[in-house]
Amino acid sequence: MSKTLIAAAAASLLLVGAASAQTAPAPAPAQDHAHAEHHAHPTIDSPIEALVNDPATKAVLEKHLPGMDKHPAYGQFKGMTLRQVAPYSQGAITDEKIAAIDADLKALPEA
């Protein structure tokens, strides 16, 4: 996919809401099978798609960047992080917004 296409998709997305991406961390292996398995939520450095696919982190995205996963260009930017999409967001994704999302993600209880 060309950088121009990505930039156009990201810019149009950000008119509606925002975005994020990178690889989601793998769940930690269960240490004790007698207890429910716990795993870490995706982080601010995870791909937008990983954030959207986790109900707790999706709620954080919806709070700060509503409707991101409904954008027509979602398929083109879902593999990017919020930081990667920010330069194409026409100011919709700021460092302050990323910091607020990051703080909310870090405050989530372990899954």
Backbone as XML, in Angstrom:
<?xml version="1.0"?>
<chain id="A" units="angstrom">
  <residue number="1" name="MET">
    <atom name="N" x="0.858" y="-1.158" z="0.000"/>
    <atom name="CA" x="0.000" y="0.000" z="0.000"/>
    <atom name="C" x="0.909" y="1.226" z="0.000"/>
  </residue>
  <residue number="2" name="SER">
    <atom name="N" x="0.607" y="2.190" z="-0.818"/>
    <atom name="CA" x="1.460" y="3.360" z="-0.918"/>
    <atom name="C" x="1.298" y="4.269" z="0.287"/>
  </residue>
  <residue number="3" name="LYS">
    <atom name="N" x="2.343" y="5.054" z="0.551"/>
    <atom name="CA" x="2.278" y="5.997" z="1.670"/>
    <atom name="C" x="1.196" y="7.032" z="1.420"/>
  </residue>
  <residue number="4" name="THR">
    <atom name="N" x="0.986" y="7.394" z="0.174"/>
    <atom name="CA" x="-0.053" y="8.362" z="-0.154"/>
    <atom name="C" x="-1.421" y="7.813" z="0.201"/>
  </residue>
  <residue number="5" name="LEU">
    <atom name="N" x="-1.666" y="6.552" z="-0.131"/>
    <atom name="CA" x="-2.950" y="5.923" z="0.189"/>
    <atom name="C" x="-3.132" y="5.834" z="1.687"/>
  </residue>
  <residue number="6" name="ILE">
    <atom name="N" x="-2.070" y="5.455" z="2.387"/>
    <atom name="CA" x="-2.142" y="5.376" z="3.848"/>
    <atom name="C" x="-2.413" y="6.758" z="4.423"/>
  </residue>
  <residue number="7" name="ALA">
    <atom name="N" x="-1.720" y="7.748" z="3.925"/>
    <atom name="CA" x="-1.916" y="9.114" z="4.423"/>
    <atom name="C" x="-3.337" y="9.586" z="4.168"/>
  </residue>
  <residue number="8" name="ALA">
    <atom name="N" x="-3.853" y="9.317" z="2.993"/>
    <atom name="CA" x="-5.220" y="9.726" z="2.669"/>
    <atom name="C" x="-6.230" y="9.001" z="3.545"/>
  </residue>
  <residue number="9" name="ALA">
    <atom name="N" x="-6.016" y="7.721" z="3.743"/>
    <atom name="CA" x="-6.923" y="6.941" z="4.591"/>
    <atom name="C" x="-6.866" y="7.442" z="6.026"/>
  </residue>
  <residue number="10" name="ALA">
    <atom name="N" x="-5.665" y="7.677" z="6.505"/>
    <atom name="CA" x="-5.510" y="8.142" z="7.879"/>
    <atom name="C" x="-6.118" y="9.527" z="8.049"/>
  </residue>
  <residue number="11" name="ALA">
    <atom name="N" x="-5.898" y="10.404" z="7.088"/>
    <atom name="CA" x="-6.465" y="11.752" z="7.181"/>
    <atom name="C" x="-7.977" y="11.709" z="7.182"/>
  </residue>
  <residue number="12" name="SER">
    <atom name="N" x="-8.565" y="10.892" z="6.336"/>
    <atom name="CA" x="-10.029" y="10.824" z="6.305"/>
    <atom name="C" x="-10.561" y="10.169" z="7.565"/>
  </residue>
  <residue number="13" name="LEU">
    <atom name="N" x="-9.843" y="9.210" z="8.092"/>
    <atom name="CA" x="-10.239" y="8.567" z="9.355"/>
    <atom name="C" x="-10.274" y="9.591" z="10.463"/>
  </residue>
  <residue number="14" name="LEU">
    <atom name="N" x="-9.266" y="10.390" z="10.523"/>
    <atom name="CA" x="-9.118" y="11.304" z="11.626"/>
    <atom name="C" x="-10.120" y="12.436" z="11.590"/>
  </residue>
  <residue number="15" name="LEU">
    <atom name="N" x="-10.725" y="12.656" z="10.471"/>
    <atom name="CA" x="-11.814" y="13.619" z="10.430"/>
    <atom name="C" x="-12.976" y="13.089" z="11.251"/>
  </residue>
  <residue number="16" name="VAL">
    <atom name="N" x="-13.083" y="11.775" z="11.342"/>
    <atom name="CA" x="-14.163" y="11.134" z="12.087"/>
    <atom name="C" x="-13.750" y="10.852" z="13.519"/>
  </residue>
  <residue number="17" name="GLY">
    <atom name="N" x="-12.546" y="10.360" z="13.696"/>
    <atom name="CA" x="-12.149" y="9.942" z="15.034"/>
    <atom name="C" x="-10.665" y="9.866" z="15.212"/>
  </residue>
  <residue number="18" name="ALA">
    <atom name="N" x="-10.073" y="8.630" z="15.110"/>
    <atom name="CA" x="-8.640" y="8.479" z="15.280"/>
    <atom name="C" x="-8.147" y="7.081" z="14.992"/>
  </residue>
  <residue number="19" name="ALA">
    <atom name="N" x="-6.881" y="6.762" z="15.430"/>
    <atom name="CA" x="-6.331" y="5.447" z="15.162"/>
    <atom name="C" x="-5.133" y="5.088" z="16.018"/>
  </residue>
  <residue number="20" name="SER">
    <atom name="N" x="-4.683" y="3.783" z="15.993"/>
    <atom name="CA" x="-3.527" y="3.266" z="16.728"/>
    <atom name="C" x="-3.044" y="1.956" z="16.133"/>
  </residue>
  <residue number="21" name="ALA">
    <atom name="N" x="-1.733" y="1.558" z="16.430"/>
    <atom name="CA" x="-1.304" y="0.265" z="15.909"/>
    <atom name="C" x="0.055" y="-0.193" z="16.376"/>
  </residue>
  <residue number="22" name="GLN">
    <atom name="N" x="0.406" y="-1.409" z="16.118"/>
    <atom name="CA" x="1.629" y="-2.153" z="16.310"/>
    <atom name="C" x="1.218" y="-3.534" z="16.767"/>
  </residue>
  <residue number="23" name="THR">
    <atom name="N" x="2.131" y="-4.366" z="17.065"/>
    <atom name="CA" x="1.778" y="-5.739" z="17.403"/>
    <atom name="C" x="1.336" y="-5.842" z="18.854"/>
  </residue>
  <residue number="24" name="ALA">
    <atom name="N" x="0.224" y="-6.508" z="19.066"/>
    <atom name="CA" x="-0.278" y="-6.707" z="20.422"/>
    <atom name="C" x="0.606" y="-7.712" z="21.145"/>
  </residue>
  <residue number="25" name="PRO">
    <atom name="N" x="0.816" y="-7.486" z="22.433"/>
    <atom name="CA" x="1.616" y="-8.458" z="23.179"/>
    <atom name="C" x="0.880" y="-9.783" z="23.295"/>
  </residue>
  <residue number="26" name="ALA">
    <atom name="N" x="1.631" y="-10.869" z="23.288"/>
    <atom name="CA" x="1.017" y="-12.187" z="23.423"/>
    <atom name="C" x="0.544" y="-12.360" z="24.859"/>
  </residue>
  <residue number="27" name="PRO">
    <atom name="N" x="-0.572" y="-13.049" z="25.046"/>
    <atom name="CA" x="-1.031" y="-13.287" z="26.409"/>
    <atom name="C" x="0.012" y="-14.084" z="27.189"/>
  </residue>
  <residue number="28" name="ALA">
    <atom name="N" x="0.104" y="-13.778" z="28.475"/>
    <atom name="CA" x="1.039" y="-14.510" z="29.332"/>
    <atom name="C" x="0.505" y="-15.923" z="29.532"/>
  </residue>
  <residue number="29" name="PRO">
    <atom name="N" x="1.373" y="-16.909" z="29.528"/>
    <atom name="CA" x="0.903" y="-18.279" z="29.741"/>
    <atom name="C" x="0.339" y="-18.422" z="31.149"/>
  </residue>
  <residue number="30" name="ALA">
    <atom name="N" x="-0.671" y="-19.239" z="31.288"/>
    <atom name="CA" x="-1.278" y="-19.463" z="32.602"/>
    <atom name="C" x="-0.272" y="-20.164" z="33.502"/>
  </residue>
  <residue number="31" name="GLN">
    <atom name="N" x="-0.123" y="-19.657" z="34.710"/>
    <atom name="CA" x="0.806" y="-20.252" z="35.662"/>
    <atom name="C" x="0.110" y="-21.322" z="36.494"/>
  </residue>
  <residue number="32" name="ASP">
    <atom name="N" x="-1.172" y="-21.098" z="36.748"/>
    <atom name="CA" x="-1.912" y="-22.019" z="37.604"/>
    <atom name="C" x="-3.230" y="-22.327" z="36.912"/>
  </residue>
  <residue number="33" name="HIS">
    <atom name="N" x="-3.405" y="-23.527" z="36.464"/>
    <atom name="CA" x="-4.601" y="-23.882" z="35.710"/>
    <atom name="C" x="-5.851" y="-23.920" z="36.571"/>
  </residue>
  <residue number="34" name="ALA">
    <atom name="N" x="-5.703" y="-23.849" z="37.883"/>
    <atom name="CA" x="-6.859" y="-23.830" z="38.773"/>
    <atom name="C" x="-7.550" y="-22.471" z="38.744"/>
  </residue>
  <residue number="35" name="HIS">
    <atom name="N" x="-6.820" y="-21.452" z="38.324"/>
    <atom name="CA" x="-7.371" y="-20.095" z="38.252"/>
    <atom name="C" x="-7.624" y="-19.737" z="36.794"/>
  </residue>
  <residue number="36" name="ALA">
    <atom name="N" x="-8.524" y="-18.784" z="36.604"/>
    <atom name="CA" x="-8.814" y="-18.320" z="35.243"/>
    <atom name="C" x="-7.522" y="-17.745" z="34.650"/>
  </residue>
  <residue number="37" name="GLU">
    <atom name="N" x="-7.350" y="-17.955" z="33.365"/>
    <atom name="CA" x="-6.169" y="-17.453" z="32.684"/>
    <atom name="C" x="-6.245" y="-15.932" z="32.560"/>
  </residue>
  <residue number="38" name="HIS">
    <atom name="N" x="-5.151" y="-15.246" z="32.890"/>
    <atom name="CA" x="-5.087" y="-13.791" z="32.794"/>
    <atom name="C" x="-4.192" y="-13.431" z="31.615"/>
  </residue>
  <residue number="39" name="HIS">
    <atom name="N" x="-4.501" y="-12.306" z="31.003"/>
    <atom name="CA" x="-3.634" y="-11.828" z="29.936"/>
    <atom name="C" x="-3.597" y="-10.311" z="29.965"/>
  </residue>
  <residue number="40" name="ALA">
    <atom name="N" x="-2.563" y="-9.776" z="29.383"/>
    <atom name="CA" x="-2.409" y="-8.332" z="29.314"/>
    <atom name="C" x="-3.269" y="-7.783" z="28.180"/>
  </residue>
  <residue number="41" name="HIS">
    <atom name="N" x="-3.799" y="-6.602" z="28.412"/>
    <atom name="CA" x="-4.535" y="-5.910" z="27.348"/>
    <atom name="C" x="-3.536" y="-5.340" z="26.346"/>
  </residue>
  <residue number="42" name="PRO">
    <atom name="N" x="-3.993" y="-5.073" z="25.134"/>
    <atom name="CA" x="-3.133" y="-4.349" z="24.189"/>
    <atom name="C" x="-2.735" y="-2.994" z="24.796"/>
  </residue>
  <residue number="43" name="THR">
    <atom name="N" x="-1.653" y="-2.432" z="24.317"/>
    <atom name="CA" x="-1.137" y="-1.167" z="24.839"/>
    <atom name="C" x="-1.229" y="-0.070" z="23.787"/>
  </residue>
  <residue number="44" name="ILE">
    <atom name="N" x="-0.789" y="1.111" z="24.158"/>
    <atom name="CA" x="-0.773" y="2.250" z="23.237"/>
    <atom name="C" x="0.100" y="1.951" z="22.022"/>
  </residue>
  <residue number="45" name="ASP">
    <atom name="N" x="1.030" y="1.017" z="22.156"/>
    <atom name="CA" x="1.920" y="0.658" z="21.046"/>
    <atom name="C" x="1.408" y="-0.518" z="20.222"/>
  </residue>
  <residue number="46" name="SER">
    <atom name="N" x="0.207" y="-0.978" z="20.526"/>
    <atom name="CA" x="-0.416" y="-2.071" z="19.770"/>
    <atom name="C" x="-1.113" y="-1.514" z="18.535"/>
  </residue>
  <residue number="47" name="PRO">
    <atom name="N" x="-1.337" y="-2.359" z="17.539"/>
    <atom name="CA" x="-2.090" y="-1.904" z="16.366"/>
    <atom name="C" x="-3.517" y="-1.524" z="16.781"/>
  </residue>
  <residue number="48" name="ILE">
    <atom name="N" x="-4.093" y="-0.610" z="16.064"/>
    <atom name="CA" x="-5.463" y="-0.182" z="16.327"/>
    <atom name="C" x="-6.391" y="-1.392" z="16.350"/>
  </residue>
  <residue number="49" name="GLU">
    <atom name="N" x="-6.173" y="-2.318" z="15.438"/>
    <atom name="CA" x="-7.028" y="-3.500" z="15.366"/>
    <atom name="C" x="-7.009" y="-4.285" z="16.674"/>
  </residue>
  <residue number="50" name="ALA">
    <atom name="N" x="-5.837" y="-4.406" z="17.303"/>
    <atom name="CA" x="-5.738" y="-5.125" z="18.579"/>
    <atom name="C" x="-6.515" y="-4.389" z="19.665"/>
  </residue>
  <residue number="51" name="LEU">
    <atom name="N" x="-6.437" y="-3.069" z="19.657"/>
    <atom name="CA" x="-7.179" y="-2.270" z="20.633"/>
    <atom name="C" x="-8.686" y="-2.422" z="20.427"/>
  </residue>
  <residue number="52" name="VAL">
    <atom name="N" x="-9.112" y="-2.447" z="19.186"/>
    <atom name="CA" x="-10.538" y="-2.582" z="18.864"/>
    <atom name="C" x="-11.056" y="-3.978" z="19.217"/>
  </residue>
  <residue number="53" name="ASN">
    <atom name="N" x="-10.225" y="-4.996" z="19.081"/>
    <atom name="CA" x="-10.658" y="-6.374" z="19.313"/>
    <atom name="C" x="-10.745" y="-6.760" z="20.788"/>
  </residue>
  <residue number="54" name="ASP">
    <atom name="N" x="-10.219" y="-5.941" z="21.675"/>
    <atom name="CA" x="-10.306" y="-6.184" z="23.115"/>
    <atom name="C" x="-11.412" y="-5.274" z="23.661"/>
  </residue>
  <residue number="55" name="PRO">
    <atom name="N" x="-12.476" y="-5.816" z="24.234"/>
    <atom name="CA" x="-13.599" y="-4.981" z="24.680"/>
    <atom name="C" x="-13.206" y="-3.846" z="25.634"/>
  </residue>
  <residue number="56" name="ALA">
    <atom name="N" x="-12.279" y="-4.097" z="26.540"/>
    <atom name="CA" x="-11.880" y="-3.065" z="27.506"/>
    <atom name="C" x="-11.119" y="-1.931" z="26.825"/>
  </residue>
  <residue number="57" name="THR">
    <atom name="N" x="-10.190" y="-2.282" z="25.935"/>
    <atom name="CA" x="-9.415" y="-1.240" z="25.267"/>
    <atom name="C" x="-10.247" y="-0.540" z="24.191"/>
  </residue>
  <residue number="58" name="LYS">
    <atom name="N" x="-11.195" y="-1.256" z="23.602"/>
    <atom name="CA" x="-12.090" y="-0.613" z="22.635"/>
    <atom name="C" x="-12.903" y="0.482" z="23.319"/>
  </residue>
  <residue number="59" name="ALA">
    <atom name="N" x="-13.332" y="0.241" z="24.554"/>
    <atom name="CA" x="-14.090" y="1.250" z="25.295"/>
    <atom name="C" x="-13.247" y="2.512" z="25.510"/>
  </residue>
  <residue number="60" name="VAL">
    <atom name="N" x="-11.953" y="2.334" z="25.753"/>
    <atom name="CA" x="-11.060" y="3.482" z="25.916"/>
    <atom name="C" x="-10.964" y="4.249" z="24.593"/>
  </residue>
  <residue number="61" name="LEU">
    <atom name="N" x="-10.793" y="3.522" z="23.494"/>
    <atom name="CA" x="-10.732" y="4.192" z="22.186"/>
    <atom name="C" x="-12.023" y="4.940" z="21.891"/>
  </residue>
  <residue number="62" name="GLU">
    <atom name="N" x="-13.152" y="4.310" z="22.176"/>
    <atom name="CA" x="-14.452" y="4.954" z="21.924"/>
    <atom name="C" x="-14.596" y="6.235" z="22.737"/>
  </residue>
  <residue number="63" name="LYS">
    <atom name="N" x="-14.058" y="6.246" z="23.942"/>
    <atom name="CA" x="-14.120" y="7.434" z="24.806"/>
    <atom name="C" x="-13.366" y="8.599" z="24.158"/>
  </residue>
  <residue number="64" name="HIS">
    <atom name="N" x="-12.185" y="8.321" z="23.632"/>
    <atom name="CA" x="-11.318" y="9.377" z="23.114"/>
    <atom name="C" x="-11.442" y="9.593" z="21.605"/>
  </residue>
  <residue number="65" name="LEU">
    <atom name="N" x="-11.736" y="8.537" z="20.871"/>
    <atom name="CA" x="-11.779" y="8.594" z="19.406"/>
    <atom name="C" x="-12.972" y="7.781" z="18.910"/>
  </residue>
  <residue number="66" name="PRO">
    <atom name="N" x="-14.169" y="8.263" z="19.157"/>
    <atom name="CA" x="-15.368" y="7.478" z="18.826"/>
    <atom name="C" x="-15.501" y="7.139" z="17.338"/>
  </residue>
  <residue number="67" name="GLY">
    <atom name="N" x="-15.963" y="5.914" z="17.084"/>
    <atom name="CA" x="-16.276" y="5.478" z="15.726"/>
    <atom name="C" x="-15.103" y="5.123" z="14.848"/>
  </residue>
  <residue number="68" name="MET">
    <atom name="N" x="-13.935" y="5.021" z="15.415"/>
    <atom name="CA" x="-12.758" y="4.739" z="14.600"/>
    <atom name="C" x="-12.904" y="3.448" z="13.805"/>
  </residue>
  <residue number="69" name="ASP">
    <atom name="N" x="-13.432" y="2.412" z="14.418"/>
    <atom name="CA" x="-13.538" y="1.115" z="13.734"/>
    <atom name="C" x="-14.666" y="1.080" z="12.712"/>
  </residue>
  <residue number="70" name="LYS">
    <atom name="N" x="-15.458" y="2.126" z="12.626"/>
    <atom name="CA" x="-16.554" y="2.201" z="11.653"/>
    <atom name="C" x="-16.158" y="2.996" z="10.406"/>
  </residue>
  <residue number="71" name="HIS">
    <atom name="N" x="-14.978" y="3.585" z="10.442"/>
    <atom name="CA" x="-14.529" y="4.418" z="9.328"/>
    <atom name="C" x="-14.333" y="3.575" z="8.069"/>
  </residue>
  <residue number="72" name="PRO">
    <atom name="N" x="-14.712" y="4.092" z="6.899"/>
    <atom name="CA" x="-14.555" y="3.341" z="5.648"/>
    <atom name="C" x="-13.103" y="2.917" z="5.355"/>
  </residue>
  <residue number="73" name="ALA">
    <atom name="N" x="-12.132" y="3.661" z="5.861"/>
    <atom name="CA" x="-10.730" y="3.333" z="5.602"/>
    <atom name="C" x="-10.104" y="2.516" z="6.739"/>
  </residue>
  <residue number="74" name="TYR">
    <atom name="N" x="-10.910" y="2.034" z="7.670"/>
    <atom name="CA" x="-10.391" y="1.277" z="8.816"/>
    <atom name="C" x="-9.454" y="0.149" z="8.373"/>
  </residue>
  <residue number="75" name="GLY">
    <atom name="N" x="-9.822" y="-0.561" z="7.349"/>
    <atom name="CA" x="-8.997" y="-1.662" z="6.863"/>
    <atom name="C" x="-7.611" y="-1.231" z="6.427"/>
  </residue>
  <residue number="76" name="GLN">
    <atom name="N" x="-7.461" y="0.033" z="6.086"/>
    <atom name="CA" x="-6.170" y="0.530" z="5.617"/>
    <atom name="C" x="-5.274" y="1.023" z="6.747"/>
  </residue>
  <residue number="77" name="PHE">
    <atom name="N" x="-5.846" y="1.406" z="7.894"/>
    <atom name="CA" x="-5.013" y="1.918" z="8.978"/>
    <atom name="C" x="-5.041" y="1.050" z="10.227"/>
  </residue>
  <residue number="78" name="LYS">
    <atom name="N" x="-5.823" y="-0.006" z="10.240"/>
    <atom name="CA" x="-5.979" y="-0.822" z="11.451"/>
    <atom name="C" x="-4.681" y="-1.472" z="11.919"/>
  </residue>
  <residue number="79" name="GLY">
    <atom name="N" x="-3.721" y="-1.644" z="11.051"/>
    <atom name="CA" x="-2.445" y="-2.229" z="11.426"/>
    <atom name="C" x="-1.427" y="-1.219" z="11.938"/>
  </residue>
  <residue number="80" name="MET">
    <atom name="N" x="-1.830" y="0.033" z="12.014"/>
    <atom name="CA" x="-0.935" y="1.094" z="12.470"/>
    <atom name="C" x="-1.226" y="1.434" z="13.930"/>
  </residue>
  <residue number="81" name="THR">
    <atom name="N" x="-0.237" y="2.044" z="14.594"/>
    <atom name="CA" x="-0.450" y="2.529" z="15.950"/>
    <atom name="C" x="-1.031" y="3.937" z="15.892"/>
  </residue>
  <residue number="82" name="LEU">
    <atom name="N" x="-1.550" y="4.389" z="17.020"/>
    <atom name="CA" x="-2.043" y="5.767" z="17.084"/>
    <atom name="C" x="-0.927" y="6.753" z="16.768"/>
  </residue>
  <residue number="83" name="ARG">
    <atom name="N" x="0.264" y="6.473" z="17.265"/>
    <atom name="CA" x="1.399" y="7.368" z="16.990"/>
    <atom name="C" x="1.737" y="7.396" z="15.504"/>
  </residue>
  <residue number="84" name="GLN">
    <atom name="N" x="1.579" y="6.272" z="14.827"/>
    <atom name="CA" x="1.872" y="6.227" z="13.395"/>
    <atom name="C" x="0.830" y="6.985" z="12.584"/>
  </residue>
  <residue number="85" name="VAL">
    <atom name="N" x="-0.397" y="6.973" z="13.030"/>
    <atom name="CA" x="-1.471" y="7.640" z="12.306"/>
    <atom name="C" x="-1.531" y="9.131" z="12.632"/>
  </residue>
  <residue number="86" name="ALA">
    <atom name="N" x="-1.068" y="9.521" z="13.801"/>
    <atom name="CA" x="-1.164" y="10.910" z="14.263"/>
    <atom name="C" x="-0.694" y="11.955" z="13.245"/>
  </residue>
  <residue number="87" name="PRO">
    <atom name="N" x="0.437" y="11.768" z="12.577"/>
    <atom name="CA" x="0.888" y="12.793" z="11.630"/>
    <atom name="C" x="-0.091" y="13.028" z="10.465"/>
  </residue>
  <residue number="88" name="TYR">
    <atom name="N" x="-0.936" y="12.057" z="10.196"/>
    <atom name="CA" x="-1.891" y="12.167" z="9.093"/>
    <atom name="C" x="-3.286" y="12.561" z="9.579"/>
  </residue>
  <residue number="89" name="SER">
    <atom name="N" x="-3.416" y="12.836" z="10.860"/>
    <atom name="CA" x="-4.736" y="13.028" z="11.464"/>
    <atom name="C" x="-5.270" y="14.449" z="11.396"/>
  </residue>
  <residue number="90" name="GLN">
    <atom name="N" x="-4.540" y="15.343" z="10.813"/>
    <atom name="CA" x="-4.943" y="16.739" z="10.723"/>
    <atom name="C" x="-5.259" y="17.295" z="12.113"/>
  </residue>
  <residue number="91" name="GLY">
    <atom name="N" x="-4.459" y="16.885" z="13.087"/>
    <atom name="CA" x="-4.594" y="17.397" z="14.443"/>
    <atom name="C" x="-5.582" y="16.660" z="15.324"/>
  </residue>
  <residue number="92" name="ALA">
    <atom name="N" x="-6.269" y="15.651" z="14.802"/>
    <atom name="CA" x="-7.254" y="14.921" z="15.598"/>
    <atom name="C" x="-6.594" y="14.032" z="16.640"/>
  </residue>
  <residue number="93" name="ILE">
    <atom name="N" x="-5.405" y="13.513" z="16.353"/>
    <atom name="CA" x="-4.678" y="12.684" z="17.315"/>
    <atom name="C" x="-3.439" y="13.461" z="17.727"/>
  </residue>
  <residue number="94" name="THR">
    <atom name="N" x="-3.519" y="14.027" z="18.923"/>
    <atom name="CA" x="-2.421" y="14.823" z="19.454"/>
    <atom name="C" x="-1.610" y="14.008" z="20.453"/>
  </residue>
  <residue number="95" name="ASP">
    <atom name="N" x="-0.447" y="14.530" z="20.817"/>
    <atom name="CA" x="0.358" y="13.872" z="21.846"/>
    <atom name="C" x="-0.437" y="13.792" z="23.151"/>
  </residue>
  <residue number="96" name="GLU">
    <atom name="N" x="-1.211" y="14.842" z="23.438"/>
    <atom name="CA" x="-2.014" y="14.868" z="24.660"/>
    <atom name="C" x="-3.098" y="13.785" z="24.627"/>
  </residue>
  <residue number="97" name="LYS">
    <atom name="N" x="-3.728" y="13.598" z="23.481"/>
    <atom name="CA" x="-4.761" y="12.568" z="23.365"/>
    <atom name="C" x="-4.140" y="11.176" z="23.491"/>
  </residue>
  <residue number="98" name="ILE">
    <atom name="N" x="-2.985" y="10.977" z="22.878"/>
    <atom name="CA" x="-2.289" y="9.699" z="22.997"/>
    <atom name="C" x="-1.923" y="9.449" z="24.459"/>
  </residue>
  <residue number="99" name="ALA">
    <atom name="N" x="-1.449" y="10.470" z="25.153"/>
    <atom name="CA" x="-1.091" y="10.319" z="26.572"/>
    <atom name="C" x="-2.319" y="9.970" z="27.409"/>
  </residue>
  <residue number="100" name="ALA">
    <atom name="N" x="-3.464" y="10.593" z="27.115"/>
    <atom name="CA" x="-4.692" y="10.305" z="27.864"/>
    <atom name="C" x="-5.164" y="8.879" z="27.605"/>
  </residue>
  <residue number="101" name="ILE">
    <atom name="N" x="-5.089" y="8.435" z="26.365"/>
    <atom name="CA" x="-5.473" y="7.063" z="26.029"/>
    <atom name="C" x="-4.524" y="6.090" z="26.718"/>
  </residue>
  <residue number="102" name="ASP">
    <atom name="N" x="-3.232" y="6.390" z="26.667"/>
    <atom name="CA" x="-2.234" y="5.532" z="27.307"/>
    <atom name="C" x="-2.517" y="5.415" z="28.808"/>
  </residue>
  <residue number="103" name="ALA">
    <atom name="N" x="-2.825" y="6.525" z="29.465"/>
    <atom name="CA" x="-3.117" y="6.498" z="30.910"/>
    <atom name="C" x="-4.346" y="5.634" z="31.192"/>
  </residue>
  <residue number="104" name="ASP">
    <atom name="N" x="-5.392" y="5.781" z="30.374"/>
    <atom name="CA" x="-6.603" y="4.979" z="30.563"/>
    <atom name="C" x="-6.332" y="3.491" z="30.320"/>
  </residue>
  <residue number="105" name="LEU">
    <atom name="N" x="-5.509" y="3.190" z="29.322"/>
    <atom name="CA" x="-5.175" y="1.790" z="29.039"/>
    <atom name="C" x="-4.387" y="1.184" z="30.203"/>
  </residue>
  <residue number="106" name="LYS">
    <atom name="N" x="-3.461" y="1.933" z="30.747"/>
    <atom name="CA" x="-2.651" y="1.443" z="31.871"/>
    <atom name="C" x="-3.476" y="1.268" z="33.140"/>
  </residue>
  <residue number="107" name="ALA">
    <atom name="N" x="-4.591" y="1.999" z="33.244"/>
    <atom name="CA" x="-5.449" y="1.909" z="34.433"/>
    <atom name="C" x="-6.410" y="0.723" z="34.383"/>
  </residue>
  <residue number="108" name="LEU">
    <atom name="N" x="-6.498" y="0.061" z="33.224"/>
    <atom name="CA" x="-7.406" y="-1.082" z="33.101"/>
    <atom name="C" x="-6.944" y="-2.224" z="33.995"/>
  </residue>
  <residue number="109" name="PRO">
    <atom name="N" x="-7.904" y="-2.896" z="34.641"/>
    <atom name="CA" x="-7.522" y="-4.091" z="35.416"/>
    <atom name="C" x="-7.066" y="-5.189" z="34.450"/>
  </residue>
  <residue number="110" name="GLU">
    <atom name="N" x="-6.204" y="-6.059" z="34.926"/>
    <atom name="CA" x="-5.734" y="-7.172" z="34.107"/>
    <atom name="C" x="-6.919" y="-8.029" z="33.692"/>
  </residue>
  <residue number="111" name="ALA">
    <atom name="N" x="-6.872" y="-8.496" z="32.465"/>
    <atom name="CA" x="-7.990" y="-9.305" z="31.949"/>
    <atom name="C" x="-7.976" y="-10.695" z="32.537"/>
  </residue>
</chain>
